[in-house]
């Protein structure tokens, strides 16, 4: 009976959590007059809302832009974040503790404080309306450095010393020895970074004006707020579904590694 109640509670929680997403997907397939209901079923499911969204805005181009930006940011965060994390965890140099404290301090600064200086820098460098303006400010992540450092500390030093005796450089040790042992952490950082970069709206709105360079969240925001959707709820739900699907699919595929990493980084001993 206890197990039955436990599974029943989990089932209710899952339904409550998933229902808004299911309603969003269902509503995007319904005629406009049927969307206001709370039910998920309709006798007239169609792709008409998606066809209108694809016709009214260059959603495919914006999807490609978001993919380029998100994958570039994710790759750079994995490479540079793991390099800094490895240095803070396994190398000895003057000022290592102070550097780590500075990195922790940057996590406490609201991004709104650095927004204007970053924009001024992009203007002075002539990078506005380019992919570089979308990618460069987020190529490093303090959170990823902290996560990598915490995981790398648990790797035995004897393994690294053996690789050094074999003539491996520090970079080769990192990418050939440490990375294969850090798959859960790498995937966790990749998922979180990809989701954050994919959903970013404010920064692209500031530095990009060219429609062909707009990311998907930026274009959907303009589509909704700018009146191109003409207050049609079906079009709004279709655009929101197209925006959310890549992140949902990525998390569904890699969730096992994500949970595994949370266990390893949250439990010691």
C-alpha positions as CSV (number, residue, x, y, z in Angstrom):
1,X,0.0,0.0,0.0
2,X,2.9,2.4,0.8
3,X,4.4,1.7,-2.6
4,X,1.1,2.2,-4.3
5,X,0.6,5.6,-2.6
6,X,4.1,6.6,-3.5
7,X,3.6,5.8,-7.2
8,X,0.2,7.4,-7.2
9,X,1.7,10.6,-5.8
10,X,4.5,10.6,-8.4
11,X,1.9,10.0,-11.2
12,X,-0.2,12.9,-10.0
13,X,2.9,15.2,-9.8
14,X,4.0,14.1,-13.3
15,X,0.6,14.9,-14.8
16,X,0.4,18.3,-13.1
17,X,3.9,19.1,-14.3
18,X,3.5,17.8,-17.9
19,X,-0.1,19.1,-18.5
20,X,0.8,22.7,-19.5
21,X,3.3,21.4,-22.1
22,X,0.8,18.9,-23.4
23,X,-1.9,21.6,-23.5
24,X,0.5,23.9,-25.4
25,X,1.2,21.2,-28.0
26,X,-2.4,20.2,-28.3
27,X,-3.5,23.8,-28.6
28,X,-1.1,24.5,-31.4
29,X,-2.8,21.8,-33.4
30,X,-6.4,22.9,-32.7
31,X,-8.6,25.4,-34.5
32,X,-8.6,28.8,-32.9
33,X,-12.2,28.4,-31.5
34,X,-11.3,25.2,-29.6
35,X,-8.1,26.3,-27.9
36,X,-9.8,28.0,-24.9
37,X,-11.0,24.7,-23.5
38,X,-8.9,22.7,-21.0
39,X,-9.2,19.4,-22.8
40,X,-6.4,18.0,-24.9
41,X,-8.5,16.3,-27.6
42,X,-9.9,17.8,-30.8
43,X,-11.6,16.2,-33.8
44,X,-9.9,18.7,-36.1
45,X,-6.2,18.5,-35.4
46,X,-4.1,20.1,-38.2
47,X,-0.8,21.7,-38.9
48,X,-2.4,25.0,-40.1
49,X,-0.9,27.1,-37.3
50,X,2.6,25.8,-37.9
51,X,2.2,26.5,-41.7
52,X,1.2,30.1,-40.9
53,X,4.2,30.5,-38.5
54,X,6.6,29.2,-41.1
55,X,5.1,31.5,-43.7
56,X,5.0,34.7,-41.7
57,X,8.5,34.6,-40.2
58,X,11.8,33.0,-41.3
59,X,11.7,30.5,-38.5
60,X,14.0,28.0,-40.2
61,X,16.7,30.6,-40.6
62,X,16.3,31.7,-37.0
63,X,16.5,28.0,-35.9
64,X,19.8,27.7,-37.8
65,X,21.1,30.9,-36.1
66,X,20.2,29.6,-32.7
67,X,21.8,26.3,-33.4
68,X,25.0,27.9,-34.5
69,X,25.2,30.2,-31.5
70,X,24.2,27.6,-28.9
71,X,26.5,24.9,-30.2
72,X,29.4,27.4,-30.4
73,X,28.8,28.7,-26.9
74,X,28.4,25.2,-25.5
75,X,31.6,24.0,-27.2
76,X,33.7,27.0,-25.9
77,X,32.3,26.7,-22.4
78,X,33.2,22.9,-22.3
79,X,36.7,23.5,-23.6
80,X,37.6,26.7,-21.7
81,X,35.7,25.9,-18.5
82,X,37.3,22.4,-18.2
83,X,40.8,24.0,-18.8
84,X,40.3,26.5,-16.0
85,X,38.7,23.9,-13.8
86,X,41.6,21.5,-14.3
87,X,44.1,24.2,-13.5
88,X,42.3,25.2,-10.3
89,X,42.0,21.5,-9.3
90,X,45.3,19.9,-10.2
91,X,47.9,22.6,-10.9
92,X,49.9,24.6,-8.3
93,X,50.5,28.2,-9.0
94,X,50.6,31.5,-7.1
95,X,47.2,33.1,-6.5
96,X,45.1,30.0,-7.3
97,X,42.9,30.5,-4.2
98,X,42.3,34.2,-4.9
99,X,41.5,33.5,-8.6
100,X,38.9,30.9,-7.5
101,X,37.3,33.4,-5.1
102,X,37.1,36.0,-7.9
103,X,35.4,33.5,-10.1
104,X,32.9,32.8,-7.4
105,X,32.4,36.5,-6.9
106,X,31.5,37.0,-10.6
107,X,28.6,34.5,-10.1
108,X,27.0,37.0,-7.6
109,X,27.0,39.9,-10.0
110,X,23.6,40.4,-11.8
111,X,24.0,40.3,-15.6
112,X,22.2,43.6,-15.9
113,X,25.2,45.4,-14.4
114,X,27.5,44.2,-17.1
115,X,24.9,44.5,-19.9
116,X,25.7,48.1,-20.9
117,X,29.6,47.8,-20.7
118,X,29.4,44.6,-22.9
119,X,27.2,46.4,-25.4
120,X,29.6,49.4,-25.6
121,X,32.5,47.0,-26.1
122,X,30.6,45.2,-28.9
123,X,30.0,48.6,-30.6
124,X,33.6,49.8,-30.3
125,X,34.8,46.5,-31.7
126,X,32.3,46.7,-34.6
127,X,30.7,43.3,-33.8
128,X,27.1,44.3,-33.6
129,X,24.9,42.4,-36.1
130,X,27.3,39.5,-36.2
131,X,27.5,36.0,-34.8
132,X,30.5,37.1,-32.7
133,X,28.4,39.5,-30.7
134,X,26.1,36.7,-29.7
135,X,28.8,34.2,-29.0
136,X,31.8,36.1,-27.5
137,X,30.3,37.4,-24.2
138,X,29.2,33.9,-23.1
139,X,32.2,31.8,-24.1
140,X,33.2,31.4,-20.5
141,X,31.0,30.3,-17.6
142,X,31.9,30.6,-13.9
143,X,29.3,27.9,-13.0
144,X,31.0,25.4,-15.4
145,X,34.4,26.2,-13.9
146,X,33.1,25.5,-10.4
147,X,31.5,22.3,-11.5
148,X,34.5,21.0,-13.4
149,X,36.9,21.9,-10.5
150,X,34.7,20.1,-8.0
151,X,34.6,16.9,-10.2
152,X,38.3,17.0,-11.1
153,X,39.4,17.2,-7.5
154,X,38.0,13.7,-7.0
155,X,40.2,12.2,-9.8
156,X,43.3,10.5,-8.3
157,X,46.5,12.5,-8.7
158,X,48.3,9.2,-9.4
159,X,46.5,8.9,-12.7
160,X,47.7,12.3,-13.8
161,X,51.2,11.7,-12.5
162,X,51.4,8.5,-14.6
163,X,50.3,10.4,-17.7
164,X,53.0,13.0,-17.1
165,X,55.6,10.2,-16.8
166,X,54.5,8.9,-20.2
167,X,55.3,12.4,-21.6
168,X,51.7,13.8,-21.9
169,X,51.3,17.5,-21.8
170,X,48.7,19.1,-19.5
171,X,46.3,19.7,-22.4
172,X,46.7,16.1,-23.6
173,X,46.1,14.9,-20.0
174,X,42.9,17.0,-19.9
175,X,41.4,15.9,-23.2
176,X,42.7,12.3,-23.4
177,X,42.6,11.2,-19.7
178,X,40.3,13.5,-17.8
179,X,37.5,14.1,-20.3
180,X,36.7,10.4,-20.8
181,X,36.3,10.1,-17.0
182,X,34.1,13.2,-16.9
183,X,31.3,12.3,-19.3
184,X,28.4,13.0,-16.8
185,X,29.8,16.4,-15.9
186,X,30.5,17.3,-19.5
187,X,27.0,16.4,-20.5
188,X,25.5,18.3,-17.5
189,X,27.4,21.5,-18.4
190,X,26.6,21.0,-22.1
191,X,22.8,20.7,-21.4
192,X,22.7,23.7,-19.0
193,X,24.8,25.9,-21.3
194,X,22.8,24.9,-24.4
195,X,19.5,25.6,-22.6
196,X,20.7,29.0,-21.3
197,X,22.1,30.0,-24.7
198,X,19.1,28.8,-26.6
199,X,16.6,30.6,-24.4
200,X,18.5,33.9,-24.3
201,X,16.4,36.8,-25.6
202,X,17.5,40.1,-24.0
203,X,21.1,40.1,-25.3
204,X,20.2,39.2,-28.9
205,X,17.5,41.9,-28.9
206,X,20.2,44.5,-28.0
207,X,23.1,43.6,-30.4
208,X,21.3,42.2,-33.4
209,X,18.9,44.1,-35.7
210,X,19.3,42.2,-39.0
211,X,16.4,39.8,-39.3
212,X,18.6,37.2,-41.0
213,X,20.8,37.0,-37.9
214,X,18.1,36.8,-35.3
215,X,17.9,33.8,-33.0
216,X,14.8,31.8,-32.6
217,X,13.7,33.2,-29.2
218,X,14.4,36.7,-30.4
219,X,12.3,36.2,-33.6
220,X,9.5,34.6,-31.6
221,X,9.5,37.4,-29.1
222,X,9.2,40.0,-31.9
223,X,6.6,37.8,-33.6
224,X,4.5,37.8,-30.4
225,X,5.1,41.4,-29.1
226,X,5.3,43.1,-32.5
227,X,1.8,42.1,-33.5
228,X,2.7,39.8,-36.4
229,X,0.8,37.0,-34.7
230,X,-2.3,39.2,-34.7
231,X,-3.3,37.9,-31.2
232,X,-4.0,34.5,-32.6
233,X,-3.4,32.1,-29.7
234,X,-2.9,29.1,-32.1
235,X,0.0,30.9,-33.8
236,X,1.6,31.8,-30.4
237,X,1.4,28.3,-29.2
238,X,2.8,26.9,-32.4
239,X,5.8,29.3,-32.2
240,X,6.3,28.5,-28.5
241,X,6.3,24.7,-29.3
242,X,8.9,25.1,-32.0
243,X,11.0,27.1,-29.6
244,X,10.8,24.5,-26.8
245,X,11.1,21.3,-28.7
246,X,14.9,21.3,-29.2
247,X,15.6,21.8,-25.5
248,X,13.1,19.2,-24.5
249,X,14.5,16.6,-26.9
250,X,18.1,17.4,-25.8
251,X,17.2,16.9,-22.1
252,X,15.2,13.8,-22.8
253,X,18.1,12.2,-24.6
254,X,20.8,13.1,-22.0
255,X,18.8,13.1,-18.8
256,X,20.5,9.9,-17.5
257,X,23.9,11.6,-17.6
258,X,22.5,14.8,-16.1
259,X,21.1,12.9,-13.1
260,X,24.3,10.9,-12.7
261,X,26.4,14.0,-12.6
262,X,24.1,15.6,-10.0
263,X,24.7,12.5,-7.8
264,X,28.5,12.6,-8.3
265,X,28.8,16.3,-7.6
266,X,26.4,16.3,-4.7
267,X,27.7,13.3,-2.7
268,X,31.1,12.9,-1.2
269,X,32.9,9.9,0.3
